[in-house]
Amino acid sequence: MTFRHLALAAGLTAFSCLPAQATEFALSSPDITEGGVLDGAQVANTFGCAGGNVSPALSWSNAPEGTKSFVVTAYDPDAPTGSGFWHWVMFNIPVGVTELKGGITPDDGAPAGAIQSRADAGFSSYLGACPPQGQTHRYVFTVMALSVEKLDLDGNASGALIGFMANASALAKASITVHYGR
């Protein structure tokens, strides 16, 4: 056997001993699709927009080992604020939860123990898309798997602060980015 054949045989042997790659942490939704356009149901019903202001249903799978809680966010990086706009932030979602139904309100639908922050809208609920007239914005819906059971924050915490704290203990993230313009 030549050196080349030995190297090839050794490489194949090493490759066959590698563990199978874990399935990737994933986010899905019957209401939004990667690269798609938001439906009127997920558009705001304020600031000159006339949508349904309904949060989309979301589900996630394949959380990494060691996950103890989740955070879900909806963020517009294109908002003309200089810092984007947090449309929805829910944190301290228990580890056993793997989906959120659509249409969660401040008083109904959030999993027990989860907290919806006031985010940038000033109230504890989802605020749909409503970019300025003549603009199209991206809306990034993200679920983060965290290594901690709870973020030591309350419902008055800003989206930026929750994002900072969540990123400090994030094990994995999965996102769906959609667009909306008017």
RONU-291864 format. One record per atom (N, C-alpha, C): atom name; y, z negated, x; residue number from 0. Coordinates in pm, 1 decimal. Example, Ala and Ser with C-alpha at 12.3 -4.5 7.8 and 13.67 -1.06 7.14 Angstrom:
2
  atom     north        up      east   nr
     N    -569.0    -780.0    1319.0    0
    CA    -450.0    -780.0    1230.0    0
     C    -330.0    -780.0    1320.0    0
     N    -225.0    -708.0    1285.0    1
    CA    -106.0    -714.0    1367.0    1
     C       3.0    -787.0    1290.0    1
end
This chain:
182
  atom     north        up      east   nr
     N    -116.9       0.0      84.9    0
    CA       0.0       0.0       0.0    0
     C     123.8       0.0      89.9    0
     N     221.1      83.3      58.1    1
    CA     343.0      91.2     138.4    1
     C     438.0     -20.5      98.1    1
     N     542.2     -39.5     179.7    2
    CA     644.0    -140.2     152.0    2
     C     708.6    -115.0      15.1    2
     N     735.0      12.9     -13.3    3
    CA     796.7      50.1    -140.1    3
     C     707.7       8.5    -257.3    3
     N     577.3      32.2    -245.8    4
    CA     485.4      -6.4    -352.7    4
     C     477.6    -157.9    -368.3    4
     N     479.6    -230.4    -255.3    5
    CA     478.0    -376.9    -261.0    5
     C     604.1    -429.2    -329.1    5
     N     719.6    -371.7    -291.7    6
    CA     845.7    -415.4    -351.5    6
     C     846.3    -388.0    -501.8    6
     N     796.8    -272.7    -541.4    7
    CA     791.2    -237.5    -682.0    7
     C     697.5    -331.8    -756.6    7
     N     582.2    -359.4    -700.5    8
    CA     486.7    -450.4    -764.3    8
     C     545.2    -590.7    -774.3    8
     N     612.7    -638.1    -670.3    9
    CA     674.0    -770.8    -671.5    9
     C     784.1    -776.9    -777.3    9
     N     864.1    -671.2    -786.4   10
    CA     971.7    -665.9    -885.5   10
     C     918.1    -668.0   -1026.7   10
     N     814.1    -592.8   -1053.2   11
    CA     755.4    -591.5   -1186.6   11
     C     694.7    -726.0   -1220.3   11
     N     632.6    -791.0   -1122.9   12
    CA     574.9    -922.5   -1144.9   12
     C     684.5   -1023.1   -1176.0   12
     N     793.6   -1019.8   -1099.8   13
    CA     903.5   -1112.5   -1123.3   13
     C     965.4   -1087.7   -1260.5   13
     N     982.1    -961.4   -1296.4   14
    CA    1041.3    -925.6   -1424.7   14
     C     954.0    -974.9   -1539.7   14
     N     824.4    -962.8   -1526.6   15
    CA     735.0   -1003.0   -1634.8   15
     C     729.2   -1153.9   -1652.3   15
     N     777.4   -1230.3   -1553.9   16
    CA     776.2   -1376.0   -1562.4   16
     C     905.0   -1431.7   -1622.3   16
     N    1007.0   -1346.2   -1643.6   17
    CA    1131.6   -1394.3   -1701.2   17
     C    1109.6   -1435.7   -1845.7   17
     N    1178.1   -1543.4   -1888.9   18
    CA    1164.6   -1581.8   -2029.9   18
     C    1232.5   -1478.2   -2117.7   18
     N    1184.9   -1466.6   -2238.8   19
    CA    1246.2   -1374.1   -2333.6   19
     C    1389.7   -1418.0   -2360.8   19
     N    1482.3   -1324.1   -2372.3   20
    CA    1621.4   -1356.4   -2397.2   20
     C    1635.9   -1410.6   -2538.7   20
     N    1713.0   -1519.5   -2549.9   21
    CA    1736.3   -1579.7   -2680.3   21
     C    1816.9   -1484.4   -2768.1   21
     N    1796.6   -1494.1   -2897.9   22
    CA    1873.0   -1413.6   -2991.2   22
     C    2017.3   -1462.2   -2990.2   22
     N    2109.7   -1369.4   -2996.1   23
    CA    2251.3   -1400.1   -2984.9   23
     C    2305.9   -1468.7   -3109.9   23
     N    2395.3   -1564.7   -3089.0   24
    CA    2467.3   -1630.9   -3197.0   24
     C    2543.0   -1522.9   -3274.0   24
     N    2530.9   -1520.9   -3406.1   25
    CA    2587.6   -1410.9   -3484.0   25
     C    2657.1   -1460.7   -3609.5   25
     N    2762.0   -1388.9   -3648.3   26
    CA    2837.0   -1414.1   -3770.8   26
     C    2824.3   -1291.2   -3859.8   26
     N    2800.3   -1312.9   -3988.9   27
    CA    2792.2   -1200.7   -4082.5   27
     C    2860.6   -1239.5   -4212.8   27
     N    2885.2   -1137.1   -4295.5   28
    CA    2952.8   -1160.2   -4422.3   28
     C    2925.4   -1044.3   -4517.2   28
     N    2906.2   -1074.4   -4645.7   29
    CA    2896.5    -965.9   -4743.3   29
     C    3034.9    -911.6   -4781.2   29
     N    3141.6    -982.1   -4738.9   30
    CA    3277.1    -947.8   -4780.7   30
     C    3359.8    -874.8   -4674.6   30
     N    3326.0    -894.3   -4547.7   31
    CA    3401.0    -830.9   -4438.9   31
     C    3302.7    -772.7   -4338.6   31
     N    3342.2    -661.8   -4273.7   32
    CA    3256.6    -599.2   -4173.1   32
     C    3337.7    -569.1   -4047.8   32
     N    3272.7    -578.6   -3935.1   33
    CA    3337.5    -552.8   -3806.7   33
     C    3407.3    -416.8   -3809.3   33
     N    3537.4    -417.9   -3776.2   34
    CA    3615.5    -295.5   -3771.2   34
     C    3661.0    -244.1   -3906.2   34
     N    3621.7    -312.9   -4012.8   35
    CA    3655.7    -268.0   -4147.7   35
     C    3796.0    -307.6   -4190.1   35
     N    3826.8    -277.1   -4314.4   36
    CA    3955.3    -309.0   -4375.3   36
     C    3931.8    -418.1   -4479.0   36
     N    4018.4    -518.9   -4479.7   37
    CA    4005.6    -626.3   -4578.1   37
     C    4018.5    -572.1   -4719.7   37
     N    3935.3    -624.2   -4807.1   38
    CA    3941.6    -594.1   -4948.8   38
     C    4057.8    -673.5   -5009.0   38
     N    4108.7    -628.7   -5121.1   39
    CA    4218.3    -697.9   -5188.2   39
     C    4188.6    -843.3   -5218.2   39
     N    4063.0    -878.4   -5234.6   40
    CA    4026.9   -1017.5   -5262.4   40
     C    4068.5   -1110.5   -5148.5   40
     N    4065.2   -1063.0   -5024.8   41
    CA    4098.8   -1146.1   -4909.9   41
     C    4245.7   -1134.2   -4868.3   41
     N    4326.7   -1064.9   -4946.4   42
    CA    4469.6   -1049.5   -4919.8   42
     C    4544.4   -1163.7   -4988.0   42
     N    4654.9   -1207.0   -4928.7   43
    CA    4735.7   -1316.4   -4983.8   43
     C    4794.5   -1279.2   -5118.7   43
     N    4832.6   -1382.0   -5192.9   44
    CA    4901.9   -1361.8   -5319.8   44
     C    5042.4   -1421.1   -5311.9   44
     N    5105.2   -1405.4   -5195.8   45
    CA    5239.5   -1457.1   -5169.2   45
     C    5305.3   -1368.9   -5063.9   45
     N    5427.1   -1397.8   -5027.9   46
    CA    5500.9   -1321.4   -4925.3   46
     C    5508.9   -1173.1   -4959.1   46
     N    5509.3   -1138.3   -5086.8   47
    CA    5518.4    -999.1   -5127.5   47
     C    5384.7    -928.4   -5140.5   47
     N    5275.0    -998.1   -5118.6   48
    CA    5141.0    -940.5   -5135.6   48
     C    5082.4    -988.8   -5267.5   48
     N    4993.9    -909.6   -5325.6   49
    CA    4937.7    -941.7   -5456.9   49
     C    4785.6    -937.4   -5454.7   49
     N    4725.0   -1000.6   -5355.4   50
    CA    4579.5   -1003.2   -5346.6   50
     C    4520.2   -1123.2   -5416.6   50
     N    4390.2   -1138.3   -5400.1   51
    CA    4317.9   -1247.6   -5463.5   51
     C    4322.3   -1378.6   -5387.0   51
     N    4358.1   -1373.4   -5257.7   52
    CA    4364.7   -1491.8   -5171.8   52
     C    4233.0   -1571.0   -5171.4   52
     N    4121.8   -1498.7   -5164.7   53
    CA    3988.9   -1558.4   -5168.4   53
     C    3928.1   -1554.8   -5027.8   53
     N    3888.2   -1669.8   -4977.8   54
    CA    3821.3   -1671.9   -4847.1   54
     C    3690.1   -1595.4   -4855.9   54
     N    3654.8   -1521.8   -4750.9   55
    CA    3528.3   -1448.0   -4755.0   55
     C    3408.6   -1540.5   -4737.6   55
     N    3296.3   -1498.9   -4792.2   56
    CA    3170.4   -1568.6   -4765.3   56
     C    3131.6   -1537.6   -4620.9   56
     N    3086.2   -1637.1   -4548.6   57
    CA    3046.1   -1620.9   -4408.8   57
     C    2912.1   -1688.8   -4386.9   57
     N    2830.1   -1632.2   -4300.2   58
    CA    2706.4   -1699.8   -4259.7   58
     C    2682.7   -1672.6   -4112.4   58
     N    2616.9   -1767.4   -4047.6   59
    CA    2590.6   -1753.9   -3904.9   59
     C    2447.5   -1794.4   -3875.4   59
     N    2399.3   -1743.0   -3762.5   60
    CA    2259.7   -1767.9   -3726.0   60
     C    2246.2   -1778.0   -3574.9   60
     N    2134.7   -1834.1   -3533.4   61
    CA    2097.6   -1845.2   -3391.9   61
     C    2194.0   -1930.9   -3311.5   61
     N    2233.5   -2044.1   -3368.0   62
    CA    2318.2   -2137.2   -3292.9   62
     C    2243.6   -2183.6   -3168.6   62
     N    2314.9   -2198.4   -3057.4   63
    CA    2247.2   -2239.7   -2934.7   63
     C    2196.4   -2383.5   -2941.2   63
     N    2096.7   -2409.4   -2860.1   64
    CA    2042.3   -2544.9   -2849.7   64
     C    2154.8   -2639.1   -2808.7   64
     N    2157.5   -2756.2   -2868.6   65
    CA    2261.0   -2854.5   -2837.9   65
     C    2380.2   -2848.3   -2932.5   65
     N    2380.4   -2754.9   -3027.5   66
    CA    2489.7   -2745.7   -3123.7   66
     C    2489.3   -2869.4   -3213.0   66
     N    2608.7   -2929.6   -3229.7   67
    CA    2621.1   -3049.0   -3312.6   67
     C    2718.1   -3031.8   -3428.4   67
     N    2800.4   -2926.3   -3425.3   68
    CA    2892.0   -2897.1   -3535.9   68
     C    2947.9   -2756.3   -3517.8   68
     N    3024.9   -2712.3   -3619.3   69
    CA    3084.0   -2578.6   -3616.1   69
     C    3231.5   -2584.2   -3654.1   69
     N    3304.8   -2483.7   -3610.8   70
    CA    3443.6   -2459.9   -3650.0   70
     C    3450.7   -2315.7   -3697.6   70
     N    3521.6   -2292.3   -3807.6   71
    CA    3545.7   -2157.0   -3857.7   71
     C    3695.9   -2134.3   -3861.3   71
     N    3738.3   -2018.5   -3810.7   72
    CA    3880.3   -1985.3   -3811.0   72
     C    3903.0   -1842.1   -3857.5   72
     N    4023.2   -1818.0   -3909.4   73
    CA    4072.7   -1683.4   -3936.9   73
     C    4209.8   -1677.0   -3871.5   73
     N    4227.8   -1580.4   -3781.5   74
    CA    4346.9   -1575.0   -3697.2   74
     C    4401.4   -1433.2   -3690.8   74
     N    4532.7   -1420.5   -3700.1   75
    CA    4602.5   -1291.7   -3688.2   75
     C    4676.4   -1290.8   -3554.8   75
     N    4621.9   -1223.7   -3452.0   76
    CA    4689.9   -1220.5   -3322.4   76
     C    4813.8   -1131.1   -3322.0   76
     N    4833.1   -1050.9   -3426.4   77
    CA    4944.1    -955.9   -3431.7   77
     C    5065.0   -1007.0   -3509.1   77
     N    5058.2   -1126.1   -3564.0   78
    CA    5169.7   -1180.3   -3641.4   78
     C    5294.8   -1187.9   -3553.5   78
     N    5410.5   -1157.7   -3609.9   79
    CA    5533.6   -1155.0   -3530.4   79
     C    5594.0   -1293.8   -3507.8   79
     N    5510.5   -1383.3   -3456.1   80
    CA    5555.5   -1520.7   -3431.0   80
     C    5567.2   -1552.6   -3282.8   80
     N    5509.1   -1469.4   -3199.5   81
    CA    5501.9   -1499.9   -3057.2   81
     C    5375.4   -1576.8   -3022.6   81
     N    5306.3   -1628.5   -3125.0   82
    CA    5184.2   -1705.3   -3101.1   82
     C    5073.9   -1674.2   -3201.2   82
     N    5087.3   -1565.2   -3276.1   83
    CA    4987.6   -1532.2   -3377.2   83
     C    5003.0   -1621.5   -3498.7   83
     N    4904.7   -1614.5   -3589.6   84
    CA    4910.7   -1693.2   -3712.8   84
     C    4769.9   -1735.0   -3752.0   84
     N    4749.2   -1865.4   -3766.7   85
    CA    4620.9   -1920.4   -3810.6   85
     C    4618.1   -1917.7   -3962.3   85
     N    4533.8   -1834.1   -4020.6   86
    CA    4522.0   -1821.8   -4165.3   86
     C    4426.5   -1923.5   -4225.5   86
     N    4332.3   -1971.4   -4145.4   87
    CA    4232.3   -2064.8   -4199.2   87
     C    4163.9   -2133.9   -4082.7   87
     N    4152.1   -2264.8   -4092.0   88
    CA    4078.3   -2341.0   -3991.6   88
     C    4000.4   -2450.1   -4063.0   88
     N    3868.9   -2448.2   -4044.0   89
    CA    3781.5   -2552.7   -4097.5   89
     C    3699.2   -2605.2   -3981.3   89
     N    3698.3   -2736.0   -3964.4   90
    CA    3625.8   -2795.0   -3851.3   90
     C    3542.7   -2913.9   -3897.5   90
     N    3463.1   -2965.8   -3805.0   91
    CA    3367.2   -3073.3   -3833.7   91
     C    3266.0   -3029.3   -3940.1   91
     N    3230.6   -2902.2   -3936.2   92
    CA    3126.6   -2851.1   -4025.3   92
     C    2992.9   -2900.2   -3969.8   92
     N    2913.2   -2972.9   -4047.7   93
    CA    2788.3   -3029.8   -3997.1   93
     C    2691.8   -2923.4   -3943.8   93
     N    2612.3   -2963.4   -3848.0   94
    CA    2520.6   -2871.4   -3779.6   94
     C    2420.7   -2805.9   -3874.5   94
     N    2385.1   -2869.6   -3982.6   95
    CA    2288.3   -2812.6   -4075.9   95
     C    2344.8   -2703.0   -4165.0   95
     N    2475.1   -2683.9   -4163.0   96
    CA    2539.1   -2582.0   -4245.4   96
     C    2538.5   -2449.5   -4168.9   96
     N    2496.7   -2343.2   -4234.2   97
    CA    2494.8   -2211.2   -4169.6   97
     C    2566.0   -2105.3   -4253.4   97
     N    2637.5   -2149.5   -4357.7   98
    CA    2712.7   -2053.7   -4437.5   98
     C    2822.9   -2123.5   -4515.3   98
     N    2924.3   -2044.7   -4547.8   99
    CA    3031.1   -2088.7   -4636.6   99
     C    3037.2   -1988.3   -4750.6   99
     N    3041.3   -2038.0   -4872.0  100
    CA    3053.8   -1947.4   -4985.5  100
     C    3196.5   -1892.8   -4988.7  100
     N    3215.2   -1782.3   -5053.9  101
    CA    3348.4   -1726.3   -5069.2  101
     C    3429.7   -1806.8   -5168.4  101
     N    3561.0   -1802.9   -5155.1  102
    CA    3648.9   -1868.3   -5251.1  102
     C    3663.0   -2017.5   -5234.7  102
     N    3650.0   -2067.5   -5113.1  103
    CA    3667.0   -2211.3   -5090.2  103
     C    3812.7   -2249.0   -5113.3  103
     N    3835.6   -2356.4   -5186.1  104
    CA    3970.3   -2406.4   -5214.1  104
     C    3988.1   -2540.1   -5141.4  104
     N    4108.7   -2597.2   -5148.0  105
    CA    4127.0   -2728.6   -5084.3  105
     C    4037.3   -2836.5   -5144.3  105
     N    4000.4   -2819.3   -5271.1  106
    CA    3923.4   -2922.4   -5340.2  106
     C    3779.0   -2886.1   -5370.6  106
     N    3738.7   -2761.9   -5341.2  107
    CA    3605.8   -2720.3   -5383.2  107
     C    3543.7   -2620.8   -5285.2  107
     N    3419.7   -2647.1   -5249.3  108
    CA    3342.3   -2550.5   -5172.7  108
     C    3323.1   -2580.1   -5026.0  108
     N    3407.3   -2665.4   -4968.4  109
    CA    3388.3   -2699.0   -4827.0  109
     C    3267.9   -2792.1   -4813.7  109
     N    3188.3   -2775.6   -4708.0  110
    CA    3073.4   -2864.9   -4688.6  110
     C    3118.8   -3010.8   -4673.4  110
     N    3035.7   -3102.9   -4717.6  111
    CA    3065.8   -3245.4   -4703.9  111
     C    3091.6   -3277.7   -4557.3  111
     N    3200.8   -3347.8   -4532.0  112
    CA    3236.7   -3387.9   -4395.8  112
     C    3326.9   -3288.9   -4324.2  112
     N    3332.7   -3165.4   -4370.3  113
    CA    3418.6   -3064.9   -4306.9  113
     C    3564.1   -3089.1   -4346.5  113
     N    3654.4   -3050.4   -4256.4  114
    CA    3797.8   -3065.0   -4280.5  114
     C    3864.3   -2928.2   -4270.4  114
     N    3944.2   -2893.3   -4372.3  115
    CA    4027.9   -2774.7   -4364.2  115
     C    4166.1   -2820.6   -4320.0  115
     N    4216.2   -2762.6   -4211.7  116
    CA    4348.1   -2803.6   -4164.1  116
     C    4457.2   -2730.2   -4240.5  116
     N    4577.9   -2775.1   -4222.8  117
    CA    4692.4   -2709.0   -4284.7  117
     C    4721.5   -2576.9   -4215.3  117
     N    4674.4   -2559.7   -4096.1  118
    CA    4694.9   -2437.5   -4018.7  118
     C    4841.9   -2395.5   -4027.0  118
     N    4870.0   -2266.8   -4019.2  119
    CA    5009.1   -2221.0   -4016.1  119
     C    5068.7   -2198.7   -4154.0  119
     N    4986.9   -2199.9   -4257.6  120
    CA    5036.8   -2176.8   -4393.3  120
     C    5099.9   -2302.6   -4452.6  120
     N    5068.8   -2417.9   -4396.7  121
    CA    5124.8   -2542.4   -4446.9  121
     C    5043.8   -2608.4   -4556.2  121
     N    4927.2   -2550.0   -4590.0  122
    CA    4839.4   -2613.2   -4688.2  122
     C    4695.2   -2598.3   -4640.9  122
     N    4610.3   -2686.3   -4690.8  123
    CA    4471.4   -2695.6   -4643.8  123
     C    4379.7   -2599.5   -4717.2  123
     N    4394.0   -2472.5   -4688.3  124
    CA    4310.6   -2372.8   -4752.5  124
     C    4329.9   -2239.8   -4681.6  124
     N    4251.1   -2144.4   -4720.3  125
    CA    4261.8   -2007.9   -4669.2  125
     C    4390.1   -1942.9   -4720.4  125
     N    4459.5   -1869.4   -4633.8  126
    CA    4569.8   -1783.8   -4674.6  126
     C    4533.2   -1642.7   -4633.8  126
     N    4525.4   -1553.4   -4730.5  127
    CA    4486.3   -1415.9   -4703.7  127
     C    4587.6   -1339.2   -4621.2  127
     N    4551.2   -1219.7   -4585.0  128
    CA    4633.6   -1131.6   -4502.3  128
     C    4757.2   -1085.9   -4578.3  128
     N    4867.8   -1073.4   -4506.1  129
    CA    4990.7   -1018.6   -4564.2  129
     C    5086.0    -983.4   -4449.7  129
     N    5054.5    -878.1   -4375.7  130
    CA    5143.5    -840.9   -4265.8  130
     C    5276.2    -786.8   -4318.5  130
     N    5378.9    -783.7   -4233.9  131
    CA    5505.4    -724.1   -4276.4  131
     C    5485.7    -579.3   -4320.1  131
     N    5569.5    -536.0   -4411.8  132
    CA    5565.0    -398.9   -4462.0  132
     C    5567.9    -300.1   -4345.4  132
     N    5480.3    -198.5   -4349.5  133
    CA    5475.2     -96.7   -4245.9  133
     C    5390.2    -132.2   -4125.1  133
     N    5323.3    -248.3   -4127.6  134
    CA    5240.7    -291.4   -4014.4  134
     C    5095.5    -308.0   -4056.3  134
     N    5007.1    -285.5   -3959.7  135
    CA    4864.8    -314.8   -3975.0  135
     C    4829.7    -420.8   -3872.6  135
     N    4765.2    -526.5   -3916.0  136
    CA    4727.9    -636.5   -3827.2  136
     C    4576.5    -650.9   -3820.9  136
     N    4531.5    -716.3   -3713.4  137
    CA    4391.1    -754.2   -3698.7  137
     C    4375.5    -897.5   -3749.5  137
     N    4262.3    -922.3   -3813.2  138
    CA    4228.5   -1056.7   -3860.5  138
     C    4091.9   -1090.0   -3803.7  138
     N    4087.5   -1194.8   -3721.8  139
    CA    3966.7   -1230.5   -3648.8  139
     C    3906.2   -1355.5   -3712.8  139
     N    3789.7   -1338.0   -3773.9  140
    CA    3715.2   -1448.9   -3832.8  140
     C    3612.7   -1492.3   -3728.9  140
     N    3614.6   -1620.5   -3692.3  141
    CA    3530.2   -1670.5   -3583.7  141
     C    3458.0   -1797.5   -3626.4  141
     N    3333.5   -1809.5   -3584.4  142
    CA    3261.2   -1936.0   -3594.3  142
     C    3230.5   -1978.8   -3451.0  142
     N    3251.3   -2105.8   -3423.1  143
    CA    3222.2   -2162.3   -3291.2  143
     C    3116.8   -2271.3   -3306.8  143
     N    3017.0   -2269.4   -3221.1  144
    CA    2916.7   -2376.0   -3215.0  144
     C    2964.9   -2475.6   -3110.7  144
     N    2972.8   -2601.8   -3148.3  145
    CA    3025.7   -2705.4   -3058.5  145
     C    2918.1   -2802.7   -3014.0  145
     N    2941.0   -2862.0   -2897.7  146
    CA    2848.3   -2960.7   -2842.3  146
     C    2882.0   -3102.2   -2888.6  146
     N    2980.9   -3117.1   -2975.6  147
    CA    3020.7   -3248.4   -3028.1  147
     C    3005.0   -3248.2   -3180.1  147
     N    2977.1   -3366.4   -3236.8  148
    CA    2960.7   -3376.2   -3382.0  148
     C    3092.7   -3363.3   -3455.5  148
     N    3200.5   -3411.1   -3393.5  149
    CA    3329.8   -3409.6   -3460.8  149
     C    3441.8   -3390.5   -3359.9  149
     N    3545.1   -3322.2   -3405.6  150
    CA    3671.0   -3319.7   -3332.4  150
     C    3752.8   -3435.1   -3388.4  150
     N    3811.8   -3515.0   -3302.8  151
    CA    3886.4   -3632.7   -3346.4  151
     C    4027.3   -3591.0   -3390.0  151
     N    4031.8   -3514.7   -3500.2  152
    CA    4156.0   -3462.2   -3555.0  152
     C    4153.8   -3477.7   -3706.2  152
     N    4268.8   -3463.0   -3768.8  153
    CA    4272.7   -3469.1   -3915.0  153
     C    4324.5   -3337.3   -3971.3  153
     N    4339.7   -3332.0   -4101.1  154
    CA    4379.5   -3210.4   -4169.9  154
     C    4521.1   -3163.9   -4141.2  154
     N    4600.2   -3242.9   -4070.3  155
    CA    4735.2   -3201.7   -4032.8  155
     C    4738.9   -3131.6   -3897.2  155
     N    4626.3   -3125.5   -3828.7  156
    CA    4622.2   -3062.8   -3696.0  156
     C    4650.3   -2913.1   -3707.2  156
     N    4722.6   -2861.6   -3609.9  157
    CA    4753.6   -2718.1   -3608.5  157
     C    4630.6   -2637.7   -3566.3  157
     N    4630.9   -2510.4   -3602.0  158
    CA    4523.4   -2422.3   -3558.9  158
     C    4513.8   -2415.5   -3407.5  158
     N    4628.4   -2414.8   -3339.9  159
    CA    4627.9   -2408.6   -3193.4  159
     C    4563.1   -2533.1   -3132.9  159
     N    4594.4   -2651.1   -3186.8  160
    CA    4534.8   -2774.5   -3134.4  160
     C    4384.3   -2777.6   -3162.1  160
     N    4345.4   -2739.1   -3281.8  161
    CA    4202.3   -2735.3   -3314.5  161
     C    4131.4   -2635.0   -3224.4  161
     N    4192.6   -2518.2   -3203.9  162
    CA    4134.8   -2418.6   -3113.7  162
     C    4119.3   -2471.3   -2972.5  162
     N    4219.2   -2542.6   -2924.1  163
    CA    4213.9   -2601.4   -2789.6  163
     C    4098.6   -2701.1   -2778.8  163
     N    4089.8   -2790.5   -2876.1  164
    CA    3984.5   -2892.9   -2874.0  164
     C    3846.4   -2829.4   -2891.5  164
     N    3835.7   -2730.4   -2978.4  165
    CA    3707.1   -2664.4   -3002.3  165
     C    3661.9   -2588.2   -2878.2  165
     N    3752.4   -2516.9   -2814.2  166
    CA    3715.8   -2441.8   -2693.9  166
     C    3668.5   -2532.9   -2581.3  166
     N    3715.6   -2656.6   -2580.0  167
    CA    3673.9   -2751.2   -2475.9  167
     C    3527.1   -2790.4   -2489.5  167
     N    3470.1   -2776.2   -2609.5  168
    CA    3329.6   -2812.2   -2628.9  168
     C    3247.9   -2698.6   -2690.1  168
     N    3296.8   -2576.6   -2679.7  169
    CA    3227.3   -2461.9   -2738.7  169
     C    3102.9   -2424.7   -2658.7  169
     N    2994.0   -2404.6   -2728.7  170
    CA    2869.8   -2355.0   -2669.2  170
     C    2856.8   -2204.0   -2689.2  170
     N    2911.6   -2154.5   -2801.7  171
    CA    2904.3   -2011.7   -2832.8  171
     C    3005.8   -1979.7   -2941.4  171
     N    3044.7   -1851.7   -2945.8  172
    CA    3136.3   -1801.2   -3048.1  172
     C    3082.2   -1669.5   -3100.2  172
     N    3110.4   -1643.6   -3226.6  173
    CA    3078.6   -1513.9   -3286.3  173
     C    3195.2   -1478.0   -3377.9  173
     N    3236.2   -1351.1   -3376.2  174
    CA    3353.5   -1309.4   -3452.5  174
     C    3331.0   -1177.7   -3525.6  174
     N    3409.8   -1160.2   -3630.1  175
    CA    3422.1   -1033.5   -3701.4  175
     C    3571.4   -1003.5   -3707.4  175
     N    3612.1    -888.1   -3658.2  176
    CA    3753.3    -848.8   -3661.8  176
     C    3771.0    -738.2   -3765.0  176
     N    3863.2    -760.1   -3857.0  177
    CA    3894.2    -663.1   -3961.5  177
     C    4043.4    -631.5   -3954.4  177
     N    4085.5    -532.3   -4030.8  178
    CA    4224.5    -488.0   -4030.5  178
     C    4280.6    -489.9   -4172.2  178
     N    4412.2    -502.7   -4179.9  179
    CA    4478.6    -485.6   -4307.5  179
     C    4621.8    -444.2   -4279.4  179
     N    4668.8    -345.7   -4354.0  180
    CA    4806.5    -300.0   -4339.1  180
     C    4868.3    -271.2   -4473.1  180
     N    5001.1    -267.8   -4474.0  181
    CA    5072.2    -233.1   -4597.2  181
     C    5202.8    -165.4   -4563.3  181
end
